[in-house]
Amino acid sequence: MLDRSDVPLARYTTLGLGGPARRLLTCVDETEVVAAVRAADAAREPLLVLGGGSNVVLPDAGWPGTVVRIASRGVEFDAGEAGAGRVLVRAQAGEDWDSLVALTVTEGLAGFECLSGIPGLVGGTPVQNVGAYGADVSQTVTSVRVLDRADGSVADLPAADCGFAYRTSRFKHTDRYVVLRVDYALPESSTSAPVRYAELARALGVEPGADAPVAEVRAQVLRLRRGKGMVYDAADLDSHSVGSFFLNPVVDAAVAAALGDAPSWPEPDGRVKLSAAWLIEHAGFGKGFGDGPERLSSKHTLALTHRGGGSAAGLLALAATVTAGVRERFGVELVPEPRIVAPPVG
């Protein structure tokens, strides 16, 4: 375990924002993570658990207590445990997500290809129920191993107990659980599941609902995401973001109908999902909006970027401006997708 003091947190986030941590513990396996979290909780010390830093806005003031940085590694494949035609993929929380996606494609497994290029670590995927291009991880997760800070116990929660829904789970709006490992079941297949997302289907040259070679799906997803600045690249300032800053809002059918030709998708409960990017642009916030270091991406209106020399306060002010503009223009409330961390009180 690496133990350091007064470490700037900005270097551990894709936004490049965040003040110093009083103490930063880098934990390289499950045992270290559990011990560090239990010790901080026993001492009643303010604790922040940090993964890949790709879906979090950290405060400019930093963190006055301990930050536990998840750096556990290890991936196992078990063809016998997941059932006929499927392989159990057991990945430690500190594994790089896109590297795992690439590995499963190489191993002849399907299920992750539409989630290529998403920055962050394995441990964040069930928290956010990470998804893109018509797929999300809830379709493949079998269990999530967690440390429950309420009593210090470690448990393996089956997928049915994880509360998965659109970009959320039982882990998202609480600091009670620390994800230690995620188990997924992936089919052995060189072809993808049916491609449901029209943009991706066009890129692949297939009809929506058709399948395609897994490797080709991954390649096209990476190409599409790079074109939107959604694959992190130190040289591409448009990728210095948390990806999509706002969730696509889900509204009553009558609200969606009043918006006319706005892109929309029916939900199973009768409501309708809207495109947050469309709402933002049609509320008057075009690509590149902003005159400071915090701006909308020049490639995608849904990404709020930090172009250097800015602050978390400036980024959140930009988010508030966009939120208010969409509310005033359309009467629709945008909800942030990333975790916005506030300094502890007291």
TORBA-976384 format. One record per residue (C-alpha): residue number from 1; z, x, y. Coordinates in Angstrom, 2 decimals. Each point is the difference from the previous one (the first is absolute). Layout:
# residues N
> NUM|Z|X|Y
...
//
This chain:
# residues 346
> 1|0.00|0.00|0.00
> 2|-1.02|1.39|3.38
> 3|2.64|-0.63|2.69
> 4|-0.96|0.55|3.65
> 5|1.38|-0.99|3.41
> 6|-1.63|-1.23|3.22
> 7|-3.46|-0.44|-1.54
> 8|-2.70|-1.84|2.03
> 9|-1.10|-3.03|-2.00
> 10|-3.36|-0.39|1.73
> 11|-1.55|2.58|-2.34
> 12|0.79|-2.26|-2.96
> 13|-1.84|-3.07|1.31
> 14|-3.68|-0.85|0.33
> 15|0.65|-1.18|3.57
> 16|1.51|3.33|0.98
> 17|2.93|-1.78|1.66
> 18|3.75|0.17|-0.50
> 19|2.87|2.08|1.35
> 20|2.22|2.45|-1.92
> 21|2.12|-0.75|-3.05
> 22|3.53|1.36|0.20
> 23|-0.31|0.83|-3.69
> 24|-3.07|-0.12|-2.24
> 25|0.36|0.15|-3.78
> 26|-3.22|0.49|-1.96
> 27|0.59|-1.24|-3.54
> 28|-2.38|1.12|-2.74
> 29|1.11|-2.20|-2.90
> 30|1.76|-3.27|-0.75
> 31|3.36|1.64|-0.59
> 32|-0.03|1.61|3.43
> 33|-1.06|-3.22|1.73
> 34|2.76|-2.01|-1.66
> 35|2.65|2.63|0.74
> 36|-1.03|0.36|3.65
> 37|-0.04|-3.74|0.67
> 38|3.29|-0.62|-1.78
> 39|1.68|2.84|1.92
> 40|-1.22|-1.25|3.38
> 41|1.08|-3.56|-0.80
> 42|3.41|1.16|-1.22
> 43|0.48|1.88|3.28
> 44|-1.19|-3.08|1.93
> 45|-2.59|2.16|1.69
> 46|-3.10|-1.56|1.63
> 47|-2.74|0.41|-2.61
> 48|-3.77|-0.21|0.29
> 49|-2.19|0.33|-3.08
> 50|-3.45|1.40|0.81
> 51|-3.03|0.10|-2.25
> 52|-3.50|0.88|1.14
> 53|0.57|-1.13|3.57
> 54|-3.25|-1.98|0.01
> 55|1.43|-3.46|0.60
> 56|2.92|0.64|2.32
> 57|0.65|0.34|3.73
> 58|2.96|2.31|0.54
> 59|2.09|-0.01|3.20
> 60|-0.53|2.57|2.72
> 61|3.75|0.71|-0.08
> 62|-0.26|1.11|-3.61
> 63|2.66|-0.71|-2.61
> 64|3.68|0.87|0.57
> 65|0.94|0.12|-3.68
> 66|-1.69|1.06|-3.24
> 67|-3.66|-0.45|-0.84
> 68|-0.79|0.14|-3.73
> 69|-3.62|0.99|-0.46
> 70|-1.47|-1.05|-3.34
> 71|-1.97|2.87|-1.59
> 72|0.41|-0.76|-3.72
> 73|-3.06|0.73|-2.12
> 74|-1.28|-0.89|-3.43
> 75|-2.55|-2.29|-1.66
> 76|-0.01|-1.09|-3.65
> 77|-2.58|-1.98|-1.97
> 78|0.98|-2.03|-3.06
> 79|-2.79|-1.84|-1.80
> 80|2.35|-1.56|-2.53
> 81|2.52|-1.71|2.26
> 82|-2.11|-2.21|2.27
> 83|-1.82|-1.95|-2.70
> 84|-3.48|-0.04|-1.51
> 85|-2.65|1.36|2.32
> 86|2.48|0.94|2.70
> 87|1.81|3.20|0.91
> 88|3.45|0.25|1.55
> 89|-0.06|2.27|3.05
> 90|3.50|1.15|0.95
> 91|0.09|1.72|3.39
> 92|2.90|1.47|1.95
> 93|0.52|-1.37|3.49
> 94|-0.95|3.25|1.75
> 95|-3.48|0.23|-1.51
> 96|-2.87|-0.22|2.48
> 97|-1.57|-3.41|-0.46
> 98|-3.67|0.89|0.44
> 99|0.36|2.98|-2.32
> 100|1.31|-2.40|-2.63
> 101|-2.96|-2.33|0.60
> 102|-2.41|2.91|-0.46
> 103|1.79|1.06|-3.19
> 104|-0.20|-3.48|-1.55
> 105|-3.73|-0.18|0.73
> 106|-0.47|3.38|-1.68
> 107|2.02|-1.25|-2.99
> 108|-2.34|-2.98|-0.45
> 109|2.41|-2.64|1.29
> 110|-0.77|-2.93|2.29
> 111|2.20|-1.90|2.43
> 112|0.69|2.42|2.87
> 113|-3.55|0.69|1.19
> 114|0.05|-2.57|2.84
> 115|3.22|1.59|1.27
> 116|-1.58|3.42|0.50
> 117|0.66|1.92|3.19
> 118|3.24|-1.75|0.90
> 119|2.40|2.65|1.33
> 120|3.58|0.25|-1.17
> 121|1.95|0.43|-3.20
> 122|0.37|-1.97|-3.22
> 123|3.47|-1.18|1.00
> 124|-1.36|-1.92|2.96
> 125|-2.55|-1.98|-1.98
> 126|2.31|-2.70|-1.41
> 127|1.99|-0.26|3.22
> 128|-3.07|-0.98|1.97
> 129|-1.88|-1.48|-2.94
> 130|-2.77|2.30|1.15
> 131|-3.40|-1.61|-0.06
> 132|-3.60|0.29|1.18
> 133|-3.45|-1.35|-0.80
> 134|1.31|-2.95|-1.98
> 135|2.50|1.91|-2.15
> 136|3.71|0.80|0.24
> 137|2.48|1.89|-2.14
> 138|1.81|-3.13|-1.18
> 139|-2.98|-0.50|-2.33
> 140|0.91|3.16|-1.93
> 141|3.74|0.68|0.51
> 142|2.07|-0.57|-3.12
> 143|3.37|1.24|1.29
> 144|1.63|1.82|2.89
> 145|2.91|2.38|-0.52
> 146|2.42|-0.22|2.93
> 147|3.34|1.23|1.22
> 148|2.00|-3.01|1.18
> 149|2.11|1.16|2.93
> 150|2.19|-3.09|-0.25
> 151|1.77|1.45|-3.03
> 152|-1.64|3.39|-0.60
> 153|-1.63|-1.07|-3.25
> 154|-3.48|0.91|-1.24
> 155|-2.08|-2.76|-1.57
> 156|-3.53|-0.73|-1.18
> 157|-1.15|-3.27|1.54
> 158|-2.87|-1.82|-1.71
> 159|-2.89|-1.05|2.21
> 160|1.10|-3.64|-0.18
> 161|3.24|0.96|1.79
> 162|-1.70|1.95|2.79
> 163|-0.85|-2.98|2.23
> 164|-3.58|1.06|0.58
> 165|-1.97|-1.93|2.63
> 166|-2.60|0.84|2.63
> 167|0.93|3.51|1.22
> 168|3.65|-0.46|-0.85
> 169|2.60|0.09|-2.78
> 170|3.75|-0.27|-0.51
> 171|0.20|3.66|1.08
> 172|-1.66|-0.28|3.40
> 173|2.42|-1.57|2.46
> 174|3.11|1.72|-1.25
> 175|1.35|3.52|-0.41
> 176|1.92|-1.00|-3.13
> 177|-2.48|1.48|-2.47
> 178|-1.42|3.50|-0.35
> 179|-3.12|0.12|-2.17
> 180|0.21|2.83|-2.54
> 181|-2.96|-0.63|-2.28
> 182|-2.75|-2.57|-0.53
> 183|-1.59|-1.00|-3.31
> 184|-3.51|-1.46|-0.02
> 185|-2.17|-1.33|-2.83
> 186|-3.71|0.76|0.41
> 187|-2.89|-1.01|-2.27
> 188|-2.07|2.68|-1.65
> 189|-3.37|-0.69|1.61
> 190|-2.82|1.79|1.78
> 191|-0.79|-3.15|1.97
> 192|2.07|-1.71|2.64
> 193|1.47|-3.45|0.12
> 194|-2.28|-2.54|1.74
> 195|-0.64|1.17|3.57
> 196|1.30|-2.83|2.16
> 197|-0.35|1.51|3.47
> 198|-3.42|-0.73|1.52
> 199|-0.20|3.20|2.07
> 200|0.67|2.14|-3.05
> 201|-2.43|-1.97|-2.14
> 202|-2.74|0.62|2.58
> 203|0.79|3.71|0.05
> 204|-0.29|0.08|-3.79
> 205|-3.19|-2.05|-0.05
> 206|1.50|-2.71|-2.22
> 207|0.80|-3.67|0.41
> 208|3.62|-0.97|0.74
> 209|1.70|-0.57|-3.33
> 210|-2.04|2.64|-1.83
> 211|1.52|3.22|-1.29
> 212|-1.11|3.58|0.63
> 213|0.76|3.50|-1.30
> 214|3.57|0.92|0.92
> 215|-0.99|3.39|1.45
> 216|-2.65|-1.63|2.19
> 217|2.46|-2.59|1.26
> 218|2.43|2.76|0.95
> 219|-2.75|1.95|1.79
> 220|-1.13|-3.03|2.00
> 221|3.55|-1.01|0.91
> 222|0.66|3.52|1.30
> 223|-3.23|-0.10|2.00
> 224|0.84|-3.37|1.54
> 225|3.56|1.00|0.83
> 226|-1.05|3.29|1.58
> 227|-2.45|-1.89|2.17
> 228|2.95|-2.00|1.33
> 229|2.31|2.98|0.44
> 230|2.16|-1.29|-2.86
> 231|0.09|3.24|-2.03
> 232|2.39|2.48|1.57
> 233|-1.73|3.10|1.34
> 234|1.77|2.44|2.32
> 235|-3.29|0.51|1.87
> 236|-0.65|-3.73|0.48
> 237|2.31|-1.40|2.69
> 238|-1.05|-3.53|-0.95
> 239|1.78|0.52|-3.31
> 240|3.31|0.97|1.64
> 241|1.43|-3.45|-0.56
> 242|1.85|-2.12|-2.53
> 243|-3.25|-1.61|-1.08
> 244|-0.10|-3.71|0.79
> 245|2.80|-0.55|2.50
> 246|0.02|-3.80|-0.32
> 247|-0.11|-2.31|-2.99
> 248|-2.83|-2.48|-0.24
> 249|1.78|-3.19|1.14
> 250|0.23|-2.99|-2.35
> 251|-0.12|-3.29|1.90
> 252|-0.31|-3.75|-0.57
> 253|-3.52|-1.19|-0.73
> 254|-0.10|-1.94|3.29
> 255|0.73|3.16|1.99
> 256|-2.79|1.86|-1.80
> 257|-2.45|-2.87|0.52
> 258|0.67|0.07|3.75
> 259|-1.22|3.61|0.11
> 260|-3.52|-0.99|-1.00
> 261|-1.96|2.85|-1.53
> 262|2.93|2.43|-0.28
> 263|-0.02|1.76|-3.41
> 264|2.40|-1.74|-2.35
> 265|0.97|-0.18|-3.66
> 266|1.74|-2.96|-1.72
> 267|3.40|0.64|-1.56
> 268|1.30|-1.67|-3.20
> 269|2.61|-1.98|1.98
> 270|-2.61|-1.65|2.23
> 271|0.49|2.28|2.96
> 272|-2.64|2.39|1.30
> 273|0.05|3.76|0.51
> 274|-1.61|1.25|3.23
> 275|-1.38|3.41|0.94
> 276|2.47|1.75|2.30
> 277|-2.73|2.44|1.05
> 278|-2.25|-2.88|1.12
> 279|2.84|-1.62|1.95
> 280|0.84|3.27|1.74
> 281|-3.59|0.73|1.01
> 282|-0.68|-3.56|1.17
> 283|3.22|0.01|2.02
> 284|-1.57|2.77|2.10
> 285|1.32|3.13|-1.72
> 286|-3.03|1.99|-1.05
> 287|-0.23|3.19|-1.99
> 288|1.64|2.87|1.87
> 289|2.07|-2.32|2.22
> 290|2.71|1.84|1.92
> 291|0.09|2.74|2.61
> 292|2.72|2.23|-1.41
> 293|0.62|1.99|-3.16
> 294|0.75|-3.26|-1.84
> 295|-3.21|-2.02|-0.43
> 296|-1.82|-2.31|-2.34
> 297|-2.23|1.95|-2.34
> 298|-3.54|0.49|1.24
> 299|-1.14|-1.00|-3.50
> 300|2.20|-3.00|-0.84
> 301|1.97|-2.33|2.27
> 302|2.72|-0.54|-2.59
> 303|1.22|3.61|0.15
> 304|2.31|1.26|2.75
> 305|-0.40|3.75|0.32
> 306|1.95|2.86|1.53
> 307|-2.30|2.62|1.44
> 308|2.68|2.59|0.86
> 309|2.70|0.32|2.63
> 310|1.07|-3.62|-0.24
> 311|3.08|-1.85|-1.20
> 312|1.11|-2.70|-2.38
> 313|1.06|-2.03|3.02
> 314|-3.53|0.23|1.38
> 315|-1.51|-1.05|-3.31
> 316|2.32|-3.00|-0.30
> 317|-0.78|-0.97|3.61
> 318|-3.69|-0.02|-0.90
> 319|0.76|-2.15|-3.05
> 320|1.94|-2.43|2.19
> 321|-2.91|-0.24|2.45
> 322|-2.44|-0.81|-2.80
> 323|2.40|-2.50|-1.58
> 324|0.51|-1.82|3.30
> 325|-3.74|-0.09|0.68
> 326|-0.82|-1.53|-3.37
> 327|2.82|-2.52|0.36
> 328|-1.21|-1.04|3.46
> 329|-3.67|-0.25|-1.03
> 330|0.33|-1.62|-3.42
> 331|3.61|-1.14|-0.45
> 332|0.28|2.20|-3.09
> 333|2.87|2.43|-0.50
> 334|-0.83|3.44|-1.35
> 335|2.62|1.64|-2.23
> 336|0.23|3.80|-0.34
> 337|-0.72|1.39|-3.44
> 338|1.81|3.38|0.19
> 339|3.74|0.52|-0.08
> 340|1.28|0.51|3.53
> 341|3.19|2.05|-0.17
> 342|2.64|-0.38|2.68
> 343|2.83|2.51|0.46
> 344|3.23|-1.18|-1.66
> 345|2.46|-1.83|2.23
> 346|3.36|1.62|0.60
//
